[in-house]
Amino acid sequence: MIDVGLIEDDAPARKMLSEWISQTNNFRCVGDYGSAETALKQLPSAKPNVVLVDIKLPEMNGTECVRRLKYLLPTTQCVMLTVYEDSNHIFEALAAGASGYLLKDTPLDEVLSAVENVFNGGAPMSSNIARRVVQFFQQSQAETSEDERLSPRESEVLNLLARGYLYKEIAESLGIRLRTVNTYVYRIYEKLHVRSRSQAVAKYANIPGRFPNKTE
């Protein structure tokens, strides 16, 4: 038997879902709550295996509720059940300790499958949520890989470009020929797929903390 808690401020939706859970084999709703504050007071004594949490709640939001629940009930798995599908809400909830993320248009039988999945160690997500997560990490990896293709010397040259150095100043600073600087700049443009100094700097500047201010 999987004990399930439910935090949802929409009373009719909460009632429907709690009844559906309790009427299904292998699942039992051990508490349903209309606010995070009430849930945080009562859920620890109920000790559910899984909690379904809405993000938009009357006062404390669902993400903060999950953060506190994970402190009170470390082994309880939390799954967001919400209408929000933007990246900010997704990653804030996962960072807070949620193990799954479902949209409210998910069919009820799939919600229960997700509850069983997370209970058994899975991380269930609606398909388009999973796609957003994958796309985020693919994009991050692509940006990281693009940076890693620059050699240490190329990175030095681009760093100085971004700090406002002229080609001649870069040559003097690094102890290389002006012609060599031109070669490095050409390679940098080629690797970053840009056509100008400003484009290269803008692309490279997406990496936090890359450029200190120019010092005399």
N, C-alpha and C positions, 0 to 999 in steps of 0.2 A: 504494500500500500504506500503510495506517494502522497505525503501531506503537503497541501498547497495553500499558500496565503495569497491574498489579492488586495492590492491597493489601487483604488479607482474612485474618483469623485463623482462620476456619473452613476447615480443610484440605480436606474433601470438596467444599465449595462452591467454594473457590478452584480446585481441580483441574478441576472440571466446567466452570467458566466459562473458564478458560485454554484448555482443550481445544476448547471451542465456538468461541472466538475464532480460534484457530489453524486450525481446519478450515473456516473461512468465507472466501470470496473477498474480497480487498481488505483483510483484517485480519490482523495478526500479533501474538501475545502475546510481548513481548520480555523479560518478567520478571514473576513473581508472588511475592509476599512475605507472610509471616505477621505481620510487625510493621512499625511505622513506622520504627523504628531501622534495620532491615535495608534497607528500601526507600530510606531517605535515603542510605545508603552506596553502594548499587549502581545506583539508577536514573539518576544523572547520567551514567554511562558508557553506559547503554542509550539514553538520549535519546528516550524515547517521545513520540509526538505527543499522546496522551491517557492519563490515569491514572484508573482507577476506584478509589475509596477508600471503605472502610467507616469509620464514625465510631468504633464501639466496638472498640478494639484493646487488646492486653494492657497496655501501659504508656503510651506517648505516644498520645493519641487522634488520630483521623483529621483533625479540624479543625486541630490544631496541625501535623500532618504536612503538610497542604496549604499552610499558611502558610510552612513552611520549604522545601517543594518549589518554590513559586513564586519564592522567592529564588534557589534553585539552578538552576531551569529555567524562566525567565520566559515562554518561549513555549509550554511544555507546558500543555495544558488539563486541569483536574482536574474530575471528576464524582463527586459523592458517591453511593454505592450502599449504602443503609442501611435499617434498620427504623424509624428515628426520623422522625416527621412533625410534631413540635411546633415552634412558631415559634422558640423559642430556638435549637435545633439548626440549623434552616434558615438563619436570619440570621447566626449565628456562622460557619457554613461559607461562606456567600456573602461575608461580610466578610473571611474569611481568604484568599479568592481562588478559590473554587470557581466554575466556570462553568456547572454543572448540578447537579441534585439529583433522584435517582431512588430509588424505594422498591424493596426487594428482591423484592417480588412482581411486579415488571415483567417481562413475558415476554422471553425471551432475544433474540428478533429485534428487539424494541423497544429493548433495551439497545444492540444494535449500531447501530440507526438513530440512537440518541442519540449514540453515539460519533462517527458520521459527521457528525451535525448539529453537534456542538461543534467538530469538526475544521474544519468549513466556516464557523465563525464564529457558530454559534447558541448558545443557552442552554437546553438541554433540561431539562424538569422533568416529573415525574409530574403528572397532571392535578389531583389534589387538593392537591399542593404549590403548583402555579401559582395555584390558587384562593386558598390561604392568603396568598400574596404579594400578590395583587391586593386581597384584602380588607384586608390590613394598610395598604396605601397609600391605599385608598379611605377607610378609617376615619381615617387621619392627615390626609388632605385635608379630610374633613368637619369635623374638629375645628379645623383651621387656618382654614377658611373661616368657621366659626362665630365665631371670635375676630375675624377681619378685618372682620366686619360691624359691630363696635362702632366708633363714631367715637372720635377721640382723646380728646375730653372725657368720653365714656362710659367709656372705659378708665381715665381718671384717677379718675372717681367710684368705679368698681368696685375699683380699687386701694386707695383710701382706705377703702372699706367692709371690704375684707379685712384691712386693718391695724387695724381696730377703731374707726375714727372714727364718731362719731354724725353724723346728718344735719346738725345745726347746725354741728359742727366742719368738716364737708366744705364747707359753704357759706362759712364764714369762711376756710378754707384756700384755696379757689379764687376767692374774691371774687365769689360769686354768691348769689342769693336762695335761701332754704330751699325755696321753692316750685319753683324751677328744679331743685334737687337731686331733689325728688320726681319731677319729670318725667323726669329722666335715669334714675332708678332704675326707673321704670315701663318705659322703653324697653329698659333692660338686661334686665329680667325677660322681656320679650316676645321679644327677639332670642335670648336663651339658652334660651328655653323652660323657665323655672323659675318658681316661685311664692313664693320666700322669699329673704331675704338669704343664709342659710346655703347654700341650693342653688346660688345664683349664685356664691358664693365657692368652693364645692367644685368646681364645674364649671370655673371660670376658673383655679383653682389647679393644674389638670393641666398647665398650661403652665410648664415649668421656669423658675425664677429670676424669676417674675413679681412676687412680693411681698417687699420688704424688711421688716425689723422696724419697727414704729412708733417714731419718734423724737420726743422732746419738743421 
